[in-house]
Amino acid sequence: MGTREQSSTRGRLGTADRYDAVVIGGGAAGLSGALTLARARRSVLVIDEGRPRNAPASGIHGYLGLDGTAPAELLAAGRREVTGYGGEIVDGTVVTARRLADDAGFRVELADGSSVTAARLLVTTGLTDELPEVPGLAGRWGREVLHCPYCHGWEVRDEPIGVLSSGPLGVHQALMWRQWSKDVTLFLHTGPEPDDEEYERLAAREIAVVDGEVTGVEVTGDRLAGVRLADGRTLPCQAVVVAPRFTARAGFLTGLGLDVTEQEMSGHVVATHIAADPTGATGVPGVWVAGNVTNPTAQVNAAATGGTLAGAAINADLTAEEIRVAVAERRASGPARTTTDDRKAPR
């Protein structure tokens, strides 16, 4: 088991040959799960690739008590807390995870050729946002190119907002973002034509609808200023709302037989995720997931909560196994008194 005095590491694979749990992914979900396990006196290693999804954002929002905190600041604080309880954190990219013979845990292999074993795995690798293929969008992602009004709506309130339709969510997004600004334009781009009822709703909320594909964005200074259309027009907006395809970062799990589940809407695949129960337990015994890899719409606070729940479930699972082993060993050796007081002696 880990102790509060156990050393923490970065840049090498850790101090132990085997851990109670290896956490793959060092974001809010992974660090919360690791913190829960470390406080439960479990030996835990976090392997972090260093590619937080929210890195471009200036701050996290909607997290009570931490609203506006820079993503890097939150992660740094989380790492300090995990290592303060004896958890370990290393930099690295996991390429495969395989079950050991006789169900004796898992071997996690990294891109640099190193490996580590663990009794349980917690996967919190998040997702990749696949943006519409419009030149310039990716460079503004997380700044003025946005997708979640609860994460970023307040920061662009009352500004001209353009909604780029590329799938079934365009109308829904336009109507939703109208809460934050009276100046919302729906660019149909490659998305479906709204039906009569949708057009009526858009008109009732005074949302303009523009035909034609968007071919790029206009930037003035260091600020988004508008979008360019295929017909040569440039229309002003200071924020562009998109609907990325959310793709789970889970390719390394195929060796465990754990595949992603596709989420469809109106014939479009809008997301993939690893299916799990409410505690994060997957269909593969011994493997838990938390955060965006299993819940694509989870904000930072929900991801952290998922990590905490998964960490507690892993500890409970390890505890149950240790009890089973202890009982079996006691039965094999015969009952033995642990006290001279017959009234307290185990029977």
N, C-alpha and C positions, 0 to 999 in steps of 0.2 A: 504494500500500500504506500501511497505518497504521504509525505509529511510536510508540514509548513516550512521546514528547513531544507526540503529537497531543492537542489539547484535548478535554476531555469537556464535555458540555452536559446541561442538564435544562431542560425547559420550552420549547425551540425545536427545530426539526427536525434540526439537525445542521450540521456545517461543510462537508460535501462534497456535490457534485451527484450523485455516484454512489458506491456502496460495493461492495466485493467481496461482502459479505453483509449482509442486513438480518435481524435476529432479531425476530420478532413474539412478544412475551411475555417478561417479565422475572422469572420464577420460577427455581427451582433448575435446571431443564432449560435455559432460555434463557440464563441467566448462565453456566452451565458451557460451553455451546456457544460463547458469545461469548468467554469466557476462552481457550478452545482456539484460536479463530481469531485473537484479538488476539496471543497468544503466537506464532502462526505468521506474524506481521507482515502480517496481512490487515486491511484497513479494514472495520470492522464497526460497525453501528448497532443498538442494542436499542431497540425501541419498547414501552413498558410501560404498560398500562392502569391498573395500580395496584390490581388486585382479586385478591390472592393467595387461593387456595382455602383455605389453612390459617390465614388470619388470625385466626379466633376461638380457635384452639388456644393453650394456654399455652406449649407447647414441641413440638419435633419429637422423635420417639423412634425408636430402632433404627438411628440413623445413627452409626456407630462414631466416637468422638472428639467428637461433637457432640450426644450424647443430652441432651435437656432444653433445648437452645438455643431461645430464642424465635424464631419464624418471621421477625419483622421484623429481628432481630439478624443472622440468617443472610443475609438478602437485602441488608442494608446492607453487610456484609462482602464479599459477592459483587460488589456494585456498585463498591466501592473497588478490588477486585482487577482487574475488567474495565477500569475507567478508568485504572488505574495502568499498564496495558499499551497505552494509546492507544485503547481502545474508547470509543464514545460511547453515552450513554443519554438518551432523551428520554421525556417523558410524552405519551401520546396513545392514541387508539383507532383501530385500523385498520378501515376499512369495506369496502375492496375491494383485491384484488391482481390485476393483469393482466399478461400477457406482452406485451412490446414487440414491434414489428414486426421481422421477420427474426430472431426468436429472440435478440434482443440484450439479454436480461435481463428484469427485471420492474419494473413501477411499482406502488408501494404508496401508497394514498391514505388519508388520515386524516379523521376526522370534522370537523376544523376547516378542511378544504379544502386543506391542504398535502399535498405528495406527495414521494416520494423514489424513486430507482431503484437497483437492485442487480443484480449478476450472478447471485446465488443467494439463496434464501430459506430460513430455518429457522423453522418455526412451532412455538411452544411455549406456546400459549394455554390449555392445560389443559382443564378440563371444569367443568360446572355440576352440582351435586348437587340433583336434584329430589326433595324430601322428600315423604313421605306427607302428605296434606292433613288434618293434625290440628292444631287451634289450639294454639299455644304451642310446638310442636316447633322451628320455625325459630329462635325466640329463644334456645333452649338449644343450638343446633347447635355442635358442636365443644367443648362444655363437658361437659354430662351426656348429651346426645343424640349418639350415636356410631355408627360402623359398622365400624371396623377394630379387632379385638382386639390386633393387634400394635402399633398406634399408641397405643391408649388403655387396653388391658386392665389393665395394671399399676396405673394410676392409680385404677381402681375395683375393685381386687381385694377380695374378701370382702364387697362391698356387695351389697344386693339389686338385681338387674339384671332389667329387663323387656325382652323381645324382641318388637318390634311386627312381626307378620307382615303383609305387604302384597303378597306375591308368592311365587315358588317357593323363596326362600332362607330362609324363616322357621325351619324345623326345623333346617336346617344351621347357622344362626347360633346357635340356642339350644344345640345340642350343642357347638359350638365354644367359646362364651363360658362354658360350664360349667367349662372349665379354669381360669378366673380367679375363680370364685365358686361356692359350693355352693348359693347362693340365686338361682336363675334361674327366671323365669316366662315362658312363651311365651303372648303374647296373640294369639289367632288373627285378630282384627280383620277385615281384608278378604282375608286370605290363604287358601289352600286348606286344606281339612281334611286332617290327616295320615292316611296309610293305616295299616293295622294294624301293619306292621313299624316304621314311624316312631313310632307310639304306644309300642310296646314299647321302642324305644331311649330315648325320652324318659323312660319310667317307670324304666328301668334306671339312668338317671342322676339320678333324683329331680327331674326338671324338671316343674313344675306347668304345666298347660295351661288357659287361661281362654277361654271362648267370649265372643262379643259384640264390638261395635266399641268402640274407644277414641275418646272425644270430646274429650279435652283432657288437659293435664298440671297437676299441683298443684305450686306453688312455695312454700316456706316460707323467709322471709328472702330470701336470694339463692342458694337451693339447691333443686334438684329434689327433691320429696318423694314423688310418686306419680303415678298416671294415673287418669283418670276414665273410667268405662264408660258406655255408653248406658243401662244399667239403673239408673244412679244410684250405683253403688258406686264407691268410691275405694280402690285397692289401692296399698300402699306400694312404692316402688322409688326408688333414688337414681341410677340410670342407665337410659336407654332406648336400646336398640339398634335401628336402622332399616336398611333396605336401599334407599338412594336409587337413582333411575335416573341413571346417569352419562351426561351429554349433552356431547359434544365442542363446544367453542367454535370453530366452524369455518365459520360462515355466510359470512364474507368471502372464502372460497376458491372459491365457486361460479363466479366469473368465470374461474377457471383450469380449470374442468371437474373439480375435485377434490371428490368427494362423500363423505359419511360412510358408514361401513358399520355396519349394525345387528347387535348381538349379542343373540341370543334364548336364552331358557331356559324350557322347558315352555310355549311359546307366548307368553311375555312378553318384550318388548324391555327388557333390563336395562341396556344401554349402547349408545352409539354412539362410533365412533372413526375416525380416518383410518388406513387400512391402509398399511403400510410394510414394507420389508425390515429385517434386523437392524441396519443402519446408520442407519435412519430415512429412507431414500430412498423417495419416494412414486411413484405411477404417472405423475406429471408431472415430466419432466426438469427438474432445477434446483431442485426443492422438496423439502426434508427436514422431518421432524417429529420431536419428541422429547417425553418426559414424558407426562402424562395424556391429552393430545389423541390419542395413538396407543395408549397402554397405560393403560386406566382404573384398573387396580389398582396401578400403580406408586407406591411410597412415595417420600419425598423423595430418599433415596440412589439409588434406581433411576432416578428422573427425572434426577438430576444426571449419572449415568453415561450415560444415553441422550443427553443434550445433548453430553457430551464425545465420544461416538462419532460423532454427527452432525457436530459441528464438524470433527473429523479427516477425515471422509469428504468434507465440502464443500471443505476445503483440498486434499485429494488430487485432487478433480475439477477445481478451478481450476488446480492445477499441471499436470494432464494437458492441459488446454486451452491453457495458456500454452506448453507444449512443442510442441504441434501447430502453433500459430501461429508460433512461432519457427522451426521446421523449414521451414514453408511459405515464410516470408519469406526464409530463407537460400537455399532452392532457387530462388526467383524471382530473387534477385540474383546467383546464382552463388557457388561456394565462395570463400571469402576466408580468407587466412592470418591467424591470430591471434597467431602467434609466428614469430620468425625461425628457430626450431629446427624443421627439416623433420620430425624424428622426432615432434614433438608437434603438427604442423600438422594441422588437421582435413581429412579427405579427402572 
